[in-house]
Amino acid sequence: MSQREILNPTVIADLIRRQASDQPDRTGLIFEGRRFSYAQMNERANRAAQAFLSLGVGRGDRIAWLARNVATFWDAIFGAAKIGAVMTPINWRLAPSEVAQILADAQPALLIGEKTFIDAIAAEGGLPDVQTLILESGGEDCFDTLVDSQDAAEPDFKPSSDDVIVQLYTSGTTGLPKGVVLTNQCYYEVGKAGAEAGVVLPQTEDEAVMHALPHFHVAGVNFGFMAVARSMPIIQHRQFDPAAIVSEAQGEAPLSSFLVPAMIMMILEAAKQAGASLEKFACISYGAAPMPEPLLDAAMAAMPNATFTQFYGMTETTGGVTVLAHDDHAKGKTQRVSAGQALPGCEVKICDPVTGAEKPQGETGEIVARSGFVMDGYWNKPDATAEALRDGWYWSGDAGYKDENGYVYVVDRIKDMIISGGENIYPAEIEAVLAKCPALLEVAVVGAPDEKWGEVVRVVAVKRPGAEIDADGVKAFLKGKIADFKLPKYVTFMDALPRNPSGKILKTVLRQNESAPAEQG
């Protein structure tokens, strides 16, 4: 176990300042063959801060960022933190009209992005009347060139705990994206909780963070901050590429990474196709979606030297609510399918979503959390904020229960629950059973309207290559494993399930997809 100190300053700007002061020559970032020391990262952050100031951007101003995972993001986010400006990364995989909606909501003072994405918005007529700079172009409107031209002096500004660091937009799986406001205080509190829980501790002095999560995702921001706080260099991938990650894992450095389960599945497949080892993974953190037990078993077998840690949380809680430690992942332990126990400094209870009354142990209700790392609120949405934050508690919208040892089990999204003939059916329960079907690669369960029962169960499945199974086969596999009223009436087979860039299955799309042929079981 490495004995490196875990830094957790009260403001994010001091994180890179401390590293530049304490170990200036240590590598902090690696991107496409280029290496940057902590001293260079801090200098680049100062230049970025001065660039923002030269454009009239200051405390509280939003800086919209529309780009894949380029190294300059870390210059910009640390630079913005040094002047109290707010980084607002936007999902570049959205349609131009969707990006335009977010830009209209964010009201940025500055837009920075890759030319291909900026041009696409302009072509749709959705580009706002705002200062706009292009990344990596080298022209007169190039942000990188502007940064290079600035003085490297520390800006004359003292950040406070109340300063907002990021405004991250929710994935919009259940509605229009909302801007989540996270402050220095949120990051200090979640950093303190992580250090106390002992999460993502480097095992050796040469361990590095392999970073492939998008920067517009809360874990994409958080894992970069965690890497700097733990003195692990960020090996930044421009975007997720399973083959490139497998190749990275053949190097000398042990790797720590945060991945969503869908990413893990694709990495395992890529390693199998390449006949390559994944033994260089020293730490696998995961979250954002459920991890089926068969996939967990396969990952632990393929990555035998890795510690596994599950994080359950959401953007609104700075990514944290509970954590499932490596030892809890052992085969035979009931809690391995749970989301873990509450992080230090976080209270979790299960409440009736209608009455608000706390549920007894073992009963399913809505997961509710209170901690110092819960968001300040949604940007310019007081009604949505009041609905989500009640008396200091964040209402997650997730259904779950707690056992006698305080382990939290996430059952499903409250809004995904199927009510059939008055019976509550949680899709995740059926999905967990079907995850063990050898003929199916992945599945999703949604409700389908029905005149008699109100709703019935519909399974949407992806077959494994070469596998033969039909609707009757799916129903036969489930028979006896779940109650008959939970059995699917319809089964739809697809080549791939629709997902957002965070890896979450878009059930809203599946519910709307009436064009896909369904077999009646």
N, C-alpha and C positions, 0 to 999 in steps of 0.2 A: 504494500500500500504506500502510495506516495504521501509524503508529509507536507506537501505544499499547502500554504495558507489559503483559505477561501476568503476572497475579498467581498465585502458587502457594504460599500459606502452608502451614505444617506441619499446621495444624488448620483445618477448614472454617469454624469460627466466626470466624476472623480474616479470612476472605475478605470478608464483609460489613462487618466492622469497618474494614478497610483502605479499602474504597471509600467508606464513610461519612466517614472522616477525610480522605482525599485529594481526593475530589470529591463533597461532600455534596449538591450541588444537581443533579447529573446524573441523568437519568431512568434508573432501573434496571428498572422493571416497568410494563407497560401491560396492563390487563385490563378489557375491556368498557367502554372510554371513560374509565377512571380511570388516572391516572399516579401513580407512586410514585418519589420520588427515593431515592438510596442512603441518605441520612440517615433518611428515613422508613422504609425497609425495615429498617434497623438498629434503629430505635426500636421498630418492630413486632415484630422478633425478640426484643428485650429484654422487651417486654410479654408475648409468648408464653412466654418462659422463666419469667418471674415467675408467669404463670398456671399453668404446669405445677408449679412449686414449691409454689404455694398448694394444689394438689390432692394433694401428697405424692409427686409424681413426681420421681425423681432419677436419678443415674448408673446406667446399665445397665437401667433400666426401659423396657419396650416401649410405644410409643404407636401403636396400630393406627389407620390412616387409611383411610377408606372413602368416597371422593368422586371426582368428576370433577376436572378441572384448574382449581380455583378459586385465586385469588391467595393466599388464606390459607395454602396449602400452604407457600409460601416463608417466611412468618412462622414457621410451625411447625417446619420442618426446620432453619432457622438458629437458632431459639430452643432446640430440643432439643439441637443441637450445642453450645450455650453452657453446658448443664448436664450433658452426658454422657448424655442420654436417647437412645433409639434409635427413629427413625421407621420404622414398618412399614406402608408403603402396601400395600393389598390390592386386587386386581382386582375392581372393582365390577361387571364384566360376568359374573362367575361366578354360578352358581345360589346361592340363599341357603344351601343345605346345604353347598355347597363352601366358601363364605365361613366358615361355622361351623366347618368342619374346620380351616381356617387359623387362625382365632381361638383354637381349642382348642390348636393347636400353639404359637402365638406367646405365649400366656399374658400378654396385655398388662395393664399397670396402668391404662390409659386407652384408651377407644375414642372416636374422633371421626369423624363421617360425616354425609352428607346424609340427611335424614329418610326419604326413599323407600327407601334401602337398609337403614337401620337397622330400619324397620318391617317390611320383607320378611323379615329374619332373625328378628325377634321373632315374626312370624306362623308361622314354621316351628318355633318353639321352640328355636332355636339361638343365641339371644343369651346370651352369658356373663354371669355375675354380676360385672360390672366397671363402674367409673365410665364413664358414657356422655354425650357432649355432641353437640349437633346444630350443623351449620354453617348460617349465613345465616338462621336462624329468627327471631332477635330475642327469643326467650323467655328464661325464667330458666335453661334448660339450654343456652343458646346459647354456643358457644365464642367466636365473634366478640365477643359482648357482654362475656364474661369477660376477653378480651384487652384490650379498650378500657378496662376499669376498672382495669388494673394500672399500677403505677409503671413508668417507662421506664428505670430504673437498670440498669446492667450487673449480671448475677448474680455472686455471689461464688463463682466456680468457675473453675478453670484446666483446660481440656481437655488431654488428652494424646494422643499418637499412637496409643495403644492403644484409645482410646475408640471404640466402634462408632457409626458415623453412621447407617447404614440396615440393615435386615433386609428384603431383597427376596426374594419367593417366585418360584421357577422357574415356567415356564409350564405345567409338568405335561403336556407333549406325550407323554411316555413313562412317566408314573406320577404319583403324588401329588406336589403341589408341595412343595419343600423350602425352608426359610428360609436364604438366603445372607447371611452376616455380613461386612460391609465396614466397615473402620475408617478413621480419619483417615489412617493410614499408607498404606492402599490408594489413597486419593484423592490424596495427595501424590505417590506414585510414578507413578500414571497421568497426573497433571497434568504432572509433569516430563517424561515420555515424549512427551506430546502437544506440549509446548512445543518440545522438542528436534527433533521430527519436523516442526514447522511446520504443524500441522493447524489448520483453522478460523481462519485469520488474516483479520481484517476488512480489506477493501480500501479502505474510506473511513471517515471519522469519523462518518457518520450511519447506518452499517449496523446492522441490528437482527436479532435472532433470532426467527423465527416459530416458536413452540413449540406443537405439537399432539400430541406423543407422550404417552401416559398416564404419570402420575407413578409408577405401580407398575412401570414398565419401567426397567431400568437406564439406558437412553439418555435416558429422560424426566427422570431425576434429573441425569445427567451433563451433558446439554446445557444445562440451566439453570445449573449450576455453571460451565460453560465460558463462558456468556454473561456472567456476573458477572465472571469472571476476565479477560475480554477487553473489559470496559466496553461491551458491547453490550446495549441494553435487551431484556428478554424481552417479546415480544408474545404474551401467554398466551391460547391458545384453550381454551375450556372442554372441547371434545372435537373430534376430527377431523371436519371438514366440507369436502369438496373445493371446493364452490362458495364458501364463506367464505374459503378460502385463496386461490382465484383472485381474489376481490374484494380481499383484502389486498395481492395482488401488483400491483394497479393504483395503489397509493399512491406516495408520493415516496421512501420509504426503501428502499435496497437490502436484500434479505432473505437471511439465512442460515438453513438449516433442516436438521434430521435427519429423514429419512423412510425407511420401509421400502419396498421396491419396489412392493408392492401399493398403497401410498398414492400413489406417483409415478404409477402407471398411472391411478388415479382422478382425480388432479389434471390430467393431460394430457387425459383425456376431458372433464372439466368445462370446461377452458379451450377445448377445441374446440367444445363445445356453446354456450358463451357468446361465441365469436369473440373471446376475450381473449388478450392477450399475457402471457407469463411471463418477459419479458426483465428484470424487476426482481430475479430471483433471482441473487444474487452468489455463493452457495456452497450446494451440495447435498452433504450427507453422507448416506450410506445404509449399511444393514447389516441384520442379523437374518434375512435370507433371500437366496437367490441373485437376481442381477439378470440376466434374460435379455438377450442382446445386442441383439435388436430393440428392447426397451424402453429400453435404455441409449442406443441410437442416436436413438430418438425423443425422449428426454428432453434429450439434448445439443443436438439441433436446436431444440427448443422453448425451451430455456434457454441461449441462445448466450453469455451473459455470465457464466455460472456456472462456478466450479471444482467439479469432482466428486471426492469422496473417499469411498472405501469403508473401513469399519471392520469387521474380523472379530474377534469376541470373544464373550463370554458373561457372564451375570451373575456367575458365579464368578470371572471375571478382571477385574472392575470395567469390563467392556465392551471391554477391549483385549487383543489378541494381535498382530494384523497391521494394516497400513494400506496401501491402494493409492492412490498420489498421482495428482493430476489428469493429469500428463503421461503416466502409464501407461495412461490411458483412451483414448488416440488410436487411431483405426482402423488396423488392420494390425499392431498390437502384440500379440504372443502373450499377454503378461501381462495384457491388459485383462480377460480372463475369470478371472484369478486373484483371490485374496483379498489379495494384496500381500505385502510383506516384514515381518518382525518389527519391532515398535515398539522404539525404543531401550530398553535395559534388560530386554528380554524374549528369552529363548531358546526356540526352537521346534525340535522334532525329530519325526520320524515313526517310530513304533514298531509292532512286531507286537503286536496286542491280546492275544494269548494268552501268548507267551513274554516280551514286554517288550523284546526285542532291537531295536536301532535298524535301520531299513530303509535300504537303499542309495538313492542319489539316483534319483528317478523312479519308485520303487516305492510302491504304495499301502499305507498302514497307518493307525494311529490318530494324530491330531494331539495332541501333548503339549507343554505350555508351562510355563515357570518364570520368575517375575518377582516383584518386590516388590508388584505389584498383584493377585496371586492372593488369593482369599478366605482368611480364617482357618479357615473350615469351615462346615458346615451346623449350624443351630441344633438342639441336642439330638439330633443324629443321628451319633453317633461311628462307626457302621459305614459309613454312606454317605460320611462324610468320609474315612475310611481307604481306601475304594474309589476315591474321586476324587483324593485327594492321596497320592502315593506318593514318598517320598524327596524331597519338595519340588517334585515335578512334578505338574501338574494334567492328568489324563487327560480329554480333552474329549468322547469318544464320537463325534467326527467323523472320517470317513475322508478322507484326503487324501494328497498327495505334494508334494515340493519339486523345483524345477528347479535347473539349474546356477547360477542367479543368486540363489537363495534365495527365489524367489517361491513362496508356498504356494497350492496348488490344492485347494479343498475339493470332494471328490467326492460325499460323502453322509454321512448318519448311519450309523454302524456297524450299528445295529439296524435300519435301513431296507434294508440290503443284501438282495437276493433271491438265494437259492441254488437254482438250477434245474438238475437233473441233474448236480450237482457243480460247475457253473459259477457264479462270482460275477458278479452283475449289479447295477450301481449305478443306481438310478432316475434320479439327477440327469443322467446321460449321455443317457438317452432323453428326459428333459424338455427338455434343452438343444436337442435336434434338433427336437422338436415345437414349441418356442417360435418357430420360424421358419415354421411352417405358417400361411399367411394365413387359413385358415378357423377357426383356433382362437384364442380369447382367452387362455386359460390352461389348464395341464394339471398333473396329478400322477400319478405312477406308483407303484404299490404291488404287493406280492406277493399272489397268490391261491393257496390250497391246491390241490394237484393230486396224484391218486393215483399217477400214473406218474412225474412229475418232481419231486415234493416241493412245488415252488412254480412258478408261471408268472407272467408279467407281465400286469398289468391296468392299463390307462390310464383315468384319470378326466379328462374334458375338459369345458370350457365353450366353446361355439361363439360366434363373433363374430355380432352381430346380422345376420340376413339370410343368413348363410352356410349352405351345404348340404354336409354331409359325414357319412359313416357309418363303421362300423368298418372296412370294406374300404378306404375312402379314407384312414383314419389309417394302416393297415398299408401301403398303397401309398406313402404319403409317406415312411414310415420305410425301406422296402425299399431296400437298397443303401447306406443311410447308417449302418446298424448291422448287427452280425452277426445272422444269421437266428435264432439261439437267444435273442436279446434281443427279438425281435418280440412284440407283445402277443397273448395268446390271447383276452383280453376287452377290450372298450371300453365304458365307461359315460359317458353324457352327463348333466351336471347344469346347473342354472341358475347356480349359484355354488359355489365350493369352500369347505368349512368352514375357518375360520381362527380362531386365538386373537387376542386384542387386540394382540399384538405383530406380527401380520401373517403368522405362520407357519401353513402349511397343516397341518391336524390329520389326519395320515395314520392315526393310530389310529382316528379316526372313519370314514375311508374304508375301512379294512380291515374294520371291523365292519358297514359299511353293505351288507348283503346284499340289502336290499329294493329298491335301485335296479336297474332292469333293465340287464343287460349284453348287448351284442351280441358274438357270437363271431366273431373275425376269421378 
